[in-house]
Amino acid sequence: MENFFNFVSKKLTSIDTYLTLNDRTEGTYKEKKSTFIAIAQACYSEEEAKTLLHTWRKEHHKSRHLCYAYRFGLEKKIFRANDDGEPTNSAGQPILGQIQAFDLTNVLIGVVRYYGGVKLGVGGLIQAYKTVAKTAIENGQIIEKQVFQHFLLQFDYADLPEIMNICKQLNAEQSKQDFGLQCQLEIALELKQIENLQEKIKLMSVKLDDLGVY
């Protein structure tokens, strides 16, 4: 337990905030009868991105392409750009370029294209995808978010009052709860509070799962 906490508390303490989008936002761009619609929102994993992209495809089931890019993590090392049938690097990369230009992370941007029958050429496509991605970002609100360590706590029902008191003392944000014979509670904790949590539960029978830092 101690080694786990020491690792978590030291690995990313130099990064305590990051920039992302506050909510879903959209932008539109038209060129030579083609319409491009960008959808952008905060997103925290590849699995979540798959779900969002599936939803967006259903919303725009008549569109010809859904190109996208995402970037995750405090160190911004997890990223992907997808052209979805457009010429190589003409769509996904320009979208990713705008994520980088605004220094965002934990964000997904998808662009659907309704083809108008006139080819734009690679240069025209790059300009279109870049412009509409930028428009979506600018139409939204960029926010600076505090970094939190997310945990899943599992403990006996008898320990519930003490666990809730500890969460209150440490200003832990609570999300999913399941209070049965075996209780489960997801919390988000400021990095500076990790060692305090360690101290308060070290004599308790509490199982902790690391759900990530974001």
Secondary structure, DSSP 8 states (H G I E B T S, - for coil): -HHHHHHHHHHSTT--EEEEESS-EEEEEEETTEEEEEEEEE--SHHHHHHHHHHHHHHTTT-SEEEEEEEESTT--EEEEE-TTSSTTSSHHHHHHHHHHTT--SEEEEEEEE--S---HHHHHHHHHHHHHHHHHHHS-EEEEE-EEEEEEEEEGGGHHHHHHHHHHTT-EEEEEE-SSEEEEEEEEEGGGHHHHHHHHTTS--EEEEEEE-
